[in-house]
Amino acid sequence: MNAGITIGARLRTLRRWRGLTLEELAGLAGLSKSFLSRAEHGYRALDRRSHIAALASALRVSETDLVGGPHLTADPVQAEPHATIPALRAALMANTLTAPAVDRARPLPELVEEMGRIERSKYKHVTVGEKLPALVGELHVHACAPTDDAAYRIALETLVDALQTATFTAKDLGYGDLASIAAMRAAEAAGILDDPVNTGKAASLRIHTMPTNTRHLTLAAAEEAANALQPHADSDLGIQVLGMLALAASLTATVVHEYGRAEHWIDEAAELARHVPDTPGRNWGAFSSSNVGVWRVALATERGESGQALLELAKDVSEDRLEPRRGRHSAFLADVGRGLARDPRMRDEAVRWLRRAEDVAPHKIRNSGPIRETVATMLTRATGTTSGRELRGMAARMGVPH
Protein backbone atom coordinates (compact mmCIF):
# COMPACT_ATOMS: atom_id res chain seq x y z
CA MET A 1 0.00 0.00 0.00
CA ASN A 2 1.30 3.45 -0.84
CA ALA A 3 2.04 6.15 1.67
CA GLY A 4 -0.53 8.61 0.39
CA ILE A 5 1.84 10.91 -1.49
CA THR A 6 0.74 12.76 -4.62
CA ILE A 7 1.35 11.57 -8.15
CA GLY A 8 3.54 14.65 -8.58
CA ALA A 9 5.79 13.52 -5.73
CA ARG A 10 6.09 10.06 -7.25
CA LEU A 11 6.80 11.67 -10.60
CA ARG A 12 9.73 13.57 -9.13
CA THR A 13 11.11 10.38 -7.56
CA LEU A 14 10.79 8.42 -10.80
CA ARG A 15 12.24 11.23 -12.92
CA ARG A 16 15.32 11.46 -10.70
CA TRP A 17 15.62 7.68 -10.67
CA ARG A 18 15.74 7.76 -14.48
CA GLY A 19 18.29 10.58 -14.34
CA LEU A 20 16.13 12.95 -16.35
CA THR A 21 15.84 16.70 -16.02
CA LEU A 22 12.45 18.36 -16.09
CA GLU A 23 13.20 19.65 -19.55
CA GLU A 24 14.18 16.20 -20.82
CA LEU A 25 11.07 14.55 -19.40
CA ALA A 26 8.86 17.32 -20.76
CA GLY A 27 10.28 16.72 -24.24
CA LEU A 28 9.76 12.96 -24.04
CA ALA A 29 6.20 13.28 -22.74
CA GLY A 30 5.09 16.17 -24.93
CA LEU A 31 4.23 18.32 -21.92
CA SER A 32 5.58 21.68 -20.81
CA LYS A 33 8.42 21.99 -18.33
CA SER A 34 6.44 24.50 -16.26
CA PHE A 35 3.46 22.15 -16.04
CA LEU A 36 5.65 19.29 -14.81
CA SER A 37 7.38 21.54 -12.28
CA ARG A 38 4.05 22.65 -10.87
CA ALA A 39 2.82 19.05 -10.79
CA GLU A 40 5.91 17.85 -8.93
CA HIS A 41 5.43 20.57 -6.31
CA GLY A 42 1.73 19.80 -5.86
CA TYR A 43 0.31 22.87 -7.62
CA ARG A 44 -1.19 21.02 -10.60
CA ALA A 45 -3.10 17.76 -10.41
CA LEU A 46 -1.95 14.87 -12.58
CA ASP A 47 -5.42 13.39 -13.02
CA ARG A 48 -5.82 13.24 -16.81
CA ARG A 49 -5.39 9.84 -18.43
CA SER A 50 -3.49 11.31 -21.38
CA HIS A 51 -0.91 12.95 -19.11
CA ILE A 52 -0.46 9.78 -17.08
CA ALA A 53 -0.06 7.69 -20.24
CA ALA A 54 2.52 10.06 -21.69
CA LEU A 55 4.56 10.24 -18.49
CA ALA A 56 4.47 6.48 -17.82
CA SER A 57 5.66 5.86 -21.36
CA ALA A 58 8.42 8.47 -21.16
CA LEU A 59 9.64 7.11 -17.82
CA ARG A 60 9.31 3.49 -18.98
CA VAL A 61 7.35 2.52 -15.89
CA SER A 62 3.93 1.03 -15.28
CA GLU A 63 0.87 3.13 -14.67
CA THR A 64 0.73 1.82 -11.09
CA ASP A 65 4.33 2.92 -10.47
CA LEU A 66 3.28 6.46 -11.30
CA VAL A 67 -0.22 6.78 -9.86
CA GLY A 68 0.22 4.40 -6.93
CA GLY A 69 -1.72 1.29 -5.97
CA PRO A 70 -4.48 0.63 -3.43
CA HIS A 71 -4.27 2.53 -0.17
CA LEU A 72 -5.73 1.96 3.28
CA THR A 73 -6.66 4.59 5.82
CA ALA A 74 -8.10 4.63 9.32
CA ASP A 75 -11.48 5.55 7.84
CA PRO A 76 -13.66 2.39 7.90
CA VAL A 77 -15.77 3.42 4.91
CA GLN A 78 -12.61 3.81 2.82
CA ALA A 79 -10.79 0.74 4.13
CA GLU A 80 -13.52 -1.86 4.69
CA PRO A 81 -14.08 -2.82 1.02
CA HIS A 82 -10.42 -3.85 0.73
CA ALA A 83 -11.01 -6.66 3.22
CA THR A 84 -13.19 -8.41 0.62
CA ILE A 85 -10.47 -8.52 -2.03
CA PRO A 86 -8.59 -11.67 -0.86
CA ALA A 87 -11.73 -13.81 -1.15
CA LEU A 88 -12.54 -12.33 -4.56
CA ARG A 89 -8.97 -12.95 -5.75
CA ALA A 90 -9.15 -16.56 -4.56
CA ALA A 91 -12.46 -17.13 -6.38
CA LEU A 92 -11.11 -15.73 -9.64
CA MET A 93 -7.84 -17.61 -9.46
CA ALA A 94 -9.05 -21.00 -8.16
CA ASN A 95 -12.16 -21.61 -10.30
CA THR A 96 -11.90 -22.65 -13.93
CA LEU A 97 -14.48 -23.59 -16.55
CA THR A 98 -13.37 -27.22 -16.28
CA ALA A 99 -12.86 -27.49 -12.51
CA PRO A 100 -14.79 -25.50 -9.89
CA ALA A 101 -13.09 -24.78 -6.57
CA VAL A 102 -16.23 -25.60 -4.56
CA ASP A 103 -18.16 -28.87 -4.30
CA ARG A 104 -21.75 -27.73 -4.25
CA ALA A 105 -23.97 -24.90 -5.39
CA ARG A 106 -27.42 -23.51 -4.79
CA PRO A 107 -30.00 -24.06 -7.56
CA LEU A 108 -29.21 -22.01 -10.65
CA PRO A 109 -32.38 -19.84 -10.45
CA GLU A 110 -31.32 -18.75 -6.94
CA LEU A 111 -27.92 -17.71 -8.27
CA VAL A 112 -29.51 -15.71 -11.09
CA GLU A 113 -31.69 -13.92 -8.53
CA GLU A 114 -28.66 -13.26 -6.34
CA MET A 115 -26.81 -11.75 -9.29
CA GLY A 116 -29.76 -9.45 -9.85
CA ARG A 117 -29.62 -8.27 -6.26
CA ILE A 118 -25.87 -7.69 -6.52
CA GLU A 119 -26.38 -5.66 -9.68
CA ARG A 120 -28.88 -3.45 -7.91
CA SER A 121 -26.50 -2.86 -4.99
CA LYS A 122 -23.12 -3.01 -6.69
CA TYR A 123 -22.11 0.49 -5.63
CA LYS A 124 -21.87 -1.02 -2.11
CA HIS A 125 -18.45 -2.59 -2.46
CA VAL A 126 -18.58 -4.38 0.87
CA THR A 127 -21.91 -6.08 0.07
CA VAL A 128 -20.64 -7.06 -3.37
CA GLY A 129 -17.35 -8.32 -2.00
CA GLU A 130 -19.04 -10.49 0.60
CA LYS A 131 -21.43 -12.18 -1.84
CA LEU A 132 -19.56 -12.23 -5.13
CA PRO A 133 -16.78 -14.79 -4.38
CA ALA A 134 -19.28 -17.50 -3.41
CA LEU A 135 -21.48 -16.68 -6.40
CA VAL A 136 -18.53 -16.98 -8.80
CA GLY A 137 -17.63 -20.38 -7.37
CA GLU A 138 -21.18 -21.72 -7.49
CA LEU A 139 -21.70 -20.55 -11.07
CA HIS A 140 -18.59 -22.51 -12.02
CA VAL A 141 -20.20 -25.63 -10.52
CA HIS A 142 -23.19 -25.24 -12.85
CA ALA A 143 -20.99 -24.37 -15.82
CA CYS A 144 -18.88 -27.49 -15.28
CA ALA A 145 -21.83 -29.87 -14.76
CA PRO A 146 -24.93 -28.34 -16.37
CA THR A 147 -28.24 -30.19 -16.37
CA ASP A 148 -28.84 -29.27 -20.03
CA ASP A 149 -27.73 -26.85 -22.74
CA ALA A 150 -30.11 -24.12 -21.60
CA ALA A 151 -28.77 -24.29 -18.02
CA TYR A 152 -25.22 -24.22 -19.40
CA ARG A 153 -25.89 -20.98 -21.25
CA ILE A 154 -27.65 -19.38 -18.27
CA ALA A 155 -24.74 -20.26 -15.99
CA LEU A 156 -22.21 -18.78 -18.42
CA GLU A 157 -24.28 -15.64 -19.09
CA THR A 158 -24.70 -15.03 -15.37
CA LEU A 159 -20.98 -15.65 -14.87
CA VAL A 160 -20.16 -12.97 -17.45
CA ASP A 161 -22.29 -10.51 -15.48
CA ALA A 162 -20.67 -11.57 -12.19
CA LEU A 163 -17.22 -11.10 -13.69
CA GLN A 164 -18.23 -7.65 -14.93
CA THR A 165 -19.06 -6.69 -11.35
CA ALA A 166 -15.78 -8.22 -10.17
CA THR A 167 -13.88 -6.23 -12.81
CA PHE A 168 -15.19 -2.85 -11.76
CA THR A 169 -15.11 -3.59 -8.03
CA ALA A 170 -11.40 -4.44 -8.29
CA LYS A 171 -10.70 -1.50 -10.57
CA ASP A 172 -12.47 1.01 -8.31
CA LEU A 173 -10.39 -0.15 -5.35
CA GLY A 174 -7.11 0.10 -7.25
CA TYR A 175 -6.44 -3.60 -7.97
CA GLY A 176 -5.81 -3.31 -11.69
CA ASP A 177 -4.25 -6.75 -11.98
CA LEU A 178 -7.32 -8.38 -10.47
CA ALA A 179 -9.63 -6.36 -12.70
CA SER A 180 -7.70 -7.62 -15.74
CA ILE A 181 -7.98 -11.23 -14.55
CA ALA A 182 -11.74 -10.86 -14.11
CA ALA A 183 -12.03 -9.37 -17.61
CA MET A 184 -10.04 -12.24 -19.12
CA ARG A 185 -12.19 -14.80 -17.33
CA ALA A 186 -15.30 -13.08 -18.72
CA ALA A 187 -13.81 -13.36 -22.21
CA GLU A 188 -13.38 -17.13 -21.70
CA ALA A 189 -17.03 -17.56 -20.74
CA ALA A 190 -18.22 -15.30 -23.57
CA GLY A 191 -16.10 -17.25 -26.03
CA ILE A 192 -18.00 -20.45 -25.20
CA LEU A 193 -21.34 -18.67 -25.51
CA ASP A 194 -20.26 -17.35 -28.92
CA ASP A 195 -22.99 -14.76 -29.27
CA PRO A 196 -22.40 -11.12 -30.27
CA VAL A 197 -23.90 -9.48 -27.17
CA ASN A 198 -21.90 -11.43 -24.59
CA THR A 199 -18.81 -11.04 -26.77
CA GLY A 200 -19.47 -7.30 -26.67
CA LYS A 201 -19.85 -7.36 -22.88
CA ALA A 202 -16.50 -9.11 -22.48
CA ALA A 203 -14.84 -6.77 -24.97
CA SER A 204 -16.07 -3.81 -22.92
CA LEU A 205 -14.35 -5.22 -19.82
CA ARG A 206 -11.10 -5.79 -21.70
CA ILE A 207 -11.16 -2.22 -23.02
CA HIS A 208 -11.66 -0.77 -19.54
CA THR A 209 -8.76 -2.76 -18.11
CA MET A 210 -6.13 -2.19 -20.82
CA PRO A 211 -3.11 -0.14 -19.62
CA THR A 212 -3.22 3.62 -20.10
CA ASN A 213 -0.03 3.57 -22.18
CA THR A 214 -1.65 1.31 -24.81
CA ARG A 215 -4.51 3.68 -25.59
CA HIS A 216 -4.07 3.53 -29.39
CA LEU A 217 -4.52 -0.24 -29.14
CA THR A 218 -7.43 0.28 -26.76
CA LEU A 219 -9.14 2.63 -29.22
CA ALA A 220 -8.70 0.13 -32.04
CA ALA A 221 -10.14 -2.63 -29.83
CA ALA A 222 -13.14 -0.50 -28.85
CA GLU A 223 -13.92 0.48 -32.43
CA GLU A 224 -13.51 -3.10 -33.64
CA ALA A 225 -15.83 -4.41 -30.92
CA ALA A 226 -18.47 -1.75 -31.62
CA ASN A 227 -18.38 -2.37 -35.36
CA ALA A 228 -18.68 -6.13 -34.82
CA LEU A 229 -21.72 -5.80 -32.54
CA GLN A 230 -23.53 -3.13 -34.56
CA PRO A 231 -25.28 -5.50 -37.04
CA HIS A 232 -26.54 -7.62 -34.14
CA ALA A 233 -27.78 -4.88 -31.78
CA ASP A 234 -31.47 -5.60 -32.33
CA SER A 235 -32.63 -5.71 -28.70
CA ASP A 236 -32.54 -3.29 -25.79
CA LEU A 237 -29.67 -5.24 -24.24
CA GLY A 238 -27.72 -5.33 -27.50
CA ILE A 239 -28.18 -1.58 -27.97
CA GLN A 240 -27.04 -0.91 -24.41
CA VAL A 241 -23.89 -2.99 -24.79
CA LEU A 242 -23.16 -1.33 -28.14
CA GLY A 243 -23.74 2.06 -26.56
CA MET A 244 -21.23 1.37 -23.80
CA LEU A 245 -18.67 0.28 -26.38
CA ALA A 246 -19.26 3.54 -28.25
CA LEU A 247 -18.73 5.49 -25.02
CA ALA A 248 -15.52 3.57 -24.32
CA ALA A 249 -14.31 4.40 -27.83
CA SER A 250 -15.10 8.08 -27.30
CA LEU A 251 -13.09 8.15 -24.08
CA THR A 252 -10.04 6.38 -25.49
CA ALA A 253 -10.13 8.63 -28.56
CA THR A 254 -10.12 11.65 -26.25
CA VAL A 255 -7.13 10.29 -24.33
CA VAL A 256 -5.08 9.99 -27.54
CA HIS A 257 -6.27 13.44 -28.66
CA GLU A 258 -8.33 12.08 -31.57
CA TYR A 259 -11.10 14.54 -30.81
CA GLY A 260 -12.92 14.10 -34.12
CA ARG A 261 -13.24 10.36 -33.54
CA ALA A 262 -14.28 11.04 -29.95
CA GLU A 263 -17.13 13.26 -31.14
CA HIS A 264 -18.18 10.63 -33.67
CA TRP A 265 -18.49 7.93 -31.02
CA ILE A 266 -20.21 10.08 -28.40
CA ASP A 267 -22.73 11.14 -31.06
CA GLU A 268 -23.22 7.48 -31.99
CA ALA A 269 -23.89 6.72 -28.33
CA ALA A 270 -26.39 9.58 -28.08
CA GLU A 271 -28.28 8.25 -31.11
CA LEU A 272 -28.34 4.71 -29.70
CA ALA A 273 -29.61 6.02 -26.35
CA ARG A 274 -32.68 7.43 -28.11
CA HIS A 275 -33.82 3.85 -28.74
CA VAL A 276 -33.75 2.59 -25.13
CA PRO A 277 -35.52 3.82 -21.99
CA ASP A 278 -33.72 6.57 -20.07
CA THR A 279 -33.53 4.38 -16.97
CA PRO A 280 -29.87 4.12 -15.90
CA GLY A 281 -30.82 2.06 -12.85
CA ARG A 282 -32.19 -0.79 -14.97
CA ASN A 283 -30.04 -0.67 -18.11
CA TRP A 284 -26.83 -2.64 -18.70
CA GLY A 285 -23.85 -0.48 -17.78
CA ALA A 286 -26.38 2.27 -16.92
CA PHE A 287 -26.45 3.08 -20.65
CA SER A 288 -29.08 5.73 -21.32
CA SER A 289 -29.44 9.30 -22.51
CA SER A 290 -28.67 10.50 -18.98
CA ASN A 291 -25.49 8.45 -18.88
CA VAL A 292 -24.38 9.83 -22.24
CA GLY A 293 -24.62 13.27 -20.63
CA VAL A 294 -22.42 12.01 -17.78
CA TRP A 295 -19.84 10.83 -20.28
CA ARG A 296 -19.87 14.19 -22.10
CA VAL A 297 -18.82 15.76 -18.80
CA ALA A 298 -16.14 13.08 -18.32
CA LEU A 299 -14.74 13.72 -21.80
CA ALA A 300 -14.65 17.46 -21.20
CA THR A 301 -12.80 16.93 -17.91
CA GLU A 302 -10.31 14.64 -19.67
CA ARG A 303 -9.74 17.34 -22.32
CA GLY A 304 -8.85 19.75 -19.52
CA GLU A 305 -11.96 21.91 -19.61
CA SER A 306 -13.12 23.83 -16.57
CA GLY A 307 -15.21 26.78 -15.48
CA GLN A 308 -18.51 27.79 -16.95
CA ALA A 309 -18.21 25.53 -20.01
CA LEU A 310 -18.12 22.48 -17.76
CA LEU A 311 -21.03 23.72 -15.66
CA GLU A 312 -23.10 24.21 -18.82
CA LEU A 313 -22.54 20.57 -19.78
CA ALA A 314 -23.46 19.51 -16.26
CA LYS A 315 -26.80 21.31 -16.52
CA ASP A 316 -27.87 18.85 -19.23
CA VAL A 317 -27.57 15.87 -16.87
CA SER A 318 -30.67 14.77 -14.97
CA GLU A 319 -29.37 13.86 -11.53
CA ASP A 320 -32.75 12.45 -10.51
CA ARG A 321 -32.39 9.70 -13.11
CA LEU A 322 -28.89 8.87 -11.86
CA GLU A 323 -29.94 8.32 -8.24
CA PRO A 324 -30.42 4.53 -8.57
CA ARG A 325 -26.82 4.27 -9.85
CA ARG A 326 -24.90 5.92 -7.06
CA GLY A 327 -21.55 5.01 -8.57
CA ARG A 328 -22.41 6.77 -11.83
CA HIS A 329 -23.95 9.70 -9.97
CA SER A 330 -20.88 10.18 -7.78
CA ALA A 331 -18.53 9.88 -10.77
CA PHE A 332 -20.44 12.65 -12.54
CA LEU A 333 -20.27 14.95 -9.51
CA ALA A 334 -16.59 14.21 -9.03
CA ASP A 335 -15.72 14.87 -12.68
CA VAL A 336 -17.34 18.31 -12.44
CA GLY A 337 -15.49 18.97 -9.19
CA ARG A 338 -12.13 17.87 -10.63
CA GLY A 339 -12.62 20.09 -13.64
CA LEU A 340 -13.64 23.13 -11.63
CA ALA A 341 -10.65 22.64 -9.32
CA ARG A 342 -8.35 23.63 -12.21
CA ASP A 343 -9.71 27.18 -12.10
CA PRO A 344 -8.43 29.06 -9.00
CA ARG A 345 -11.55 31.23 -9.04
CA MET A 346 -13.85 28.22 -8.75
CA ARG A 347 -12.15 26.14 -6.08
CA ASP A 348 -14.87 26.74 -3.47
CA GLU A 349 -17.40 25.51 -6.02
CA ALA A 350 -15.16 22.55 -6.81
CA VAL A 351 -15.10 21.53 -3.15
CA ARG A 352 -18.89 21.64 -3.03
CA TRP A 353 -19.18 19.27 -6.01
CA LEU A 354 -16.55 16.92 -4.58
CA ARG A 355 -18.31 16.82 -1.20
CA ARG A 356 -21.59 16.03 -2.90
CA ALA A 357 -19.85 13.17 -4.72
CA GLU A 358 -18.53 11.85 -1.42
CA ASP A 359 -21.98 12.03 0.16
CA VAL A 360 -23.50 9.99 -2.68
CA ALA A 361 -20.93 7.15 -2.70
CA PRO A 362 -18.30 7.63 0.01
CA HIS A 363 -16.65 4.22 -0.49
CA LYS A 364 -16.07 4.98 -4.18
CA ILE A 365 -14.86 8.56 -3.80
CA ARG A 366 -12.51 7.86 -0.89
CA ASN A 367 -10.84 5.13 -2.97
CA SER A 368 -10.52 7.20 -6.16
CA GLY A 369 -6.97 7.99 -7.25
CA PRO A 370 -7.86 11.00 -9.43
CA ILE A 371 -9.94 12.56 -6.65
CA ARG A 372 -7.21 12.00 -4.07
CA GLU A 373 -4.83 13.74 -6.47
CA THR A 374 -7.20 16.68 -6.88
CA VAL A 375 -7.74 17.00 -3.13
CA ALA A 376 -3.99 16.81 -2.42
CA THR A 377 -3.28 19.49 -5.02
CA MET A 378 -6.04 21.80 -3.78
CA LEU A 379 -4.66 21.54 -0.26
CA THR A 380 -1.54 23.41 -1.34
CA ARG A 381 -3.75 26.51 -1.68
CA ALA A 382 -6.28 25.81 1.05
CA THR A 383 -7.00 28.53 3.58
CA GLY A 384 -8.96 28.70 6.81
CA THR A 385 -12.23 29.21 4.94
CA THR A 386 -15.18 26.84 5.21
CA SER A 387 -14.18 25.17 1.94
CA GLY A 388 -10.64 24.78 3.28
CA ARG A 389 -11.97 22.94 6.31
CA GLU A 390 -14.17 20.75 4.11
CA LEU A 391 -11.14 19.95 1.97
CA ARG A 392 -9.04 18.97 4.96
CA GLY A 393 -11.88 16.76 6.16
CA MET A 394 -11.94 14.97 2.80
CA ALA A 395 -8.17 14.66 2.93
CA ALA A 396 -8.32 13.02 6.34
CA ARG A 397 -10.91 10.49 5.20
CA MET A 398 -8.91 9.69 2.04
CA GLY A 399 -5.55 9.37 3.76
CA VAL A 400 -4.07 12.44 2.11
CA PRO A 401 -1.45 14.24 4.25
CA HIS A 402 -2.89 17.59 5.34
N, C-alpha and C positions, 0 to 999 in steps of 0.2 A: 504494500500500500504506500502511496506517495505521501510526502510530508505536507501537502497543501500549498506548495509554492505555485506561483503563476507560471503560465506557459512562457512568458517573457523571460523569467528567471532561468527556466530550463533551457530556453533558446541560448541565452548567454553562456551557460555551462557547456552546451553542445558545440557552440561556435568556437569557444576557446579550446575545447578538446580536439576539434578538427584543425586548429591552428589558423583559423580564418579571421581576417579583419571584418569589421562591419561593412566596409566598402566591397570587399570581395564577396561576402555572402549576399549582399544586396544585388550585385551583378549576377550571381548564379541563380538567385531566386526571382529576379525580375521585379524586385521591390526597391523602394527608395531607402537610402542609408538613414535618413532622418526618421522614417517610419520605424525601421528596425531599432534604432536607438531609443525611441520613445517606448516601443514595446518592451525592450529589455529592462527599462527602468520603471515599467508599470504604468505608463501614461497612455498607452494605446492597447486595447484588447486584441489579442490574437484569437478571434472566434469565428473567422470566415474559413470555410473549407478550402477555398482556393489558396489562401495564404498558407494554411497548414500544409497542403499538398506540395506547394512550391518549396517551402522551407525544409520539409522532410526529405524531399528529393535532393535538394542542394546539399544538405548535410549528410545524405546517405544513411539515414536512420529510419526506424519505423515510426509510424504515426503515434504509437503509444509512447515511444521514447520522448517525443516532443510534447504531447498533450498530457501525458501521465495516465496511469491506470486507475482502477477503482480506489476509492478512499473511504475510510471509516472515521466517524466522529463520535463524540459523546451523545449526540442527539439521537434518540431511539428511532424517530421517524426516518431519519436519514440512514441509520446503520442497520435497522432490523431486516430489511429485505435481503441484505447480503448473507444473512444466516441461512437462507434457503438455497443458495447457489451450490453448495457441495452436493446436496441430494439431486438437484437438477443435472449437475455435471455427471454424476454417477449414472443417472437414468439414460442420458444421451450416449454415454460411452459404453455402457454394459449391454444395452439391448441392441439386437440386430434383427433384420427382417427374416432371418433363418433360425435365430435362437433367442427367445426372450430371456430376460434376467430374473423373471418371477415365475412362479409355478401356477398361479391361478389368477382368474380375473372375474370381475362382476359381469353380468350379462351385457352384451353389446349395446342394447338400447339405453341402459343406465349410463354407460360411458358417453354416449352421444349427448344425453341430457346434461351430464356433468360438464362436457365441453361447452355446451351452450351457456351454462351458468358462469363458467370461467370467462368466456368471451364477454359477457355482460359486466364482469367485475375486473377485467384484466388491468385496469389502471391501479388496482390494489396489489402491488407487487408481492406483499407478504401472503395474501390469500392465494394468489396464483402459484407462488413458489411452494406453498404447502401442499397443494392439490395436484399440481402438474406432474411431478416426478412419478407418482403412482399411476396417474392416468396414462402417461407415455408407456410405462411398463405393461400395463394391462392391455392397451391397444396392440402392443407387439404380440401378446399371447393370442389374440384373435386373428392377427395378420398371419401368424405362423401356423395356426390350426383352425382355419375358418370352417364354419358349418356348410357353407355353399358359396358360389361365386358372388352372389349379392352381398353376403356378409363380409366377404373378402374386400370388396370395393368400399363398403361403408367403413370398415376398420381403417383402410388406407387413407380414405378421404378425411376421416376424423383425425388421423395421425398427422396429416399435412397441416390441418388447422392447429393442432396442439403444438406442432413444431414451429409454426408461425408465431404463436404466443411465446414459446421458449426463445425464439430468435430475438424478439424485441424486448423481452424482459431482461435477457442477458446484455443486450446492447445498451439499454437505458442505464444499467448499473455499471457499465464500463468494462464488461467482460467480452471484448470483441472476439477473442478466440472461440469462446463458447457459442456466441451468436453465429459464427461461421460454421461451426460443427452442426448446429441445429438446422441451418439453411441447407447444408449438404445432405443431411439425413432426410429433409423434406424433398429434396430433388430425387433421392433414391425411391421414396414412396411414390412420388408423382410419375417417375419413369415407368413403374410397374402399371400404374393406372392408365398411362398413355392416352390421356385426353387433353385437349387444348387448354381448358380452364385450369385444371390442377397444374399443368405444366407452367402456365402463366403465373399461378400463385407461387410456385417454387422459384421461378425466375425472378420474381419480385424480391424474394428473400435474399437470393444471391446478390442481386444488384445493391441492396441496402447494406450488405456486409462486405462488399469489395473494398480494398484499401483506398484511402483518399488519393494516394499517389499513382493510382491506375485509372483515373477518372476518364481518360479517353477510351479505354477498354470498357469501362462501366457504361459509358454513353452508348457505345456500339452494342453492348449486350442488351441495354434497355430498349433501344430502337428495334433491334432484331426480335426481341420477345414481343413487343407491341405489334409489330408488323405480322408476326406469325399468328397471334391471337385474333387479330382484327377480323378475318373472314369468318371466325367461329363465335364471335361475341353476339349471340342472338338471344340471350336471356339477361335478366337483371344482374345475375351473378357474373356472367361473362363480361357484361359492360362494366361492372364495377372493378373487376380485376384488370381489364384493359385500361380503364381510367387511371388506376393506381400506377400501372406501368408507364402511362403517358406522363403522369406527374413525376415519377422517378426520372424519366428522360429529361424533363424540363429542368429539374434540379441539377442533374449531372452536366447538362449543357451549360447551365449558368456557371457552375464551378470552373469549367474549362473556357469560360468567356465566349461561348458560342451563343450569343444572345438571340440571334435570329432563330436558331433551332429551338432555343428555350421557349420563345414566344409561340412557335409553331406547336409545340407539344402542350403548353398550358392552354392554348386555344382549343386544341383537340380534346383535352380533358374537359374543358368547359362545355363543348358541344355534346360530348358523351353524357355529361351530368344532366343535361336537359332531358334525357330519356329514362332516368331512374328517379325514384322519390327522393326528395331532399330530407332524408332521415339518416343523418350520420350515425345515430345510435344503433341502427339496425342493418346498415349496409356493410359489406365486406371492406375492410380497411377504412371504414368511415367515408368511403367515396360518395360524394354528393356535391351539389352546387356550393353549399356552405364550405365544404372542405376545400374545394378549388379556390375559394376566396382566402382560406387560411394559407394555402400554398403560394398564392400570389404575394402575400405578405412575407412568407419565408424566402421567396426568390428575391424580393426587394432587399431584405435584410442581408442576404448573401451577396448581393451586388454592392452593398455598402451604403444603401440609401438611409436617410434619417429624416427627422423633422416633420414638417407638415405633409410632405408627399407620402410618408409612411402612414401618418394618421388618416389621410384621405383613403388609402387602401383599406385600412382597418375598419373604417365606417361601413364598408360594403359587406362585412362579415356579420352574420346573425349569431350572436353569442347564445341566444336562447336555444337555437338548434344544436349547438355544440355541447350543451350541458350534459347529455347522457354519455359523452365521450370526454371524460375529464382530462385524459392525457392529451388529446387533440386541443381541447380548450386551453389548457395550461401552456402548451407549446405555442399557440397563437399569441397569447398574452406575453409570453417571454420573448418571442421574436420581436414584437413591437417594442418591448422594454429594452432589449439589446440594441435595436436600431436607434432608438431615441437617446440612449446613453452616449452615442458618438458625438452628439451635439451638446457642448457645454451649457448652452442656454436651456436645455430641456432635461437636465439630469434629475430634477425633482419629479418631473412627469415620468421619467424612465423608472425611477424607484417605485412609483405608484403602480405602474404596469407589472413590474417584477414581483411586487408584493401580492398583487392580485393573482398572479400565476402561482405563487407559492401557496396561497390560500386554497386554490382549486385542487392542486395535486402536489402536496408538500413532498411526498416521497420521490416524485419524479424530478421536481425542481432542485431539491437539495442534493440530488445525485447527478445533475447536469454539468458536464465539463464547460461548455460555452457560457453558461450562466455564472458558474463560479469564477470564470475568467473575467466576465464583465463586472461582477461584484468586486473582485480584487482590484481591478483597474480603477473603478469608481472610488474606491476607498482612498486612493492617493490624493483625491481632491475633496474628500468629505469634510464637512464642517460640523459645528455643534447644532445645526438646524434639525428640525424634526426628521427630514429625509435622511440626514446623516445618521441619526440614531436608528432609523429603520434599516439603513444599509448595514450598520454594524451588527444589528440583530440578525439579519440574514447571513452575514459573514460568520457569526458565531455558530449558527445552525448548520452551515455548510462546511465548517472546518477551515475557513479562510482566516489566516492571521490578520488581526485587526487591532 
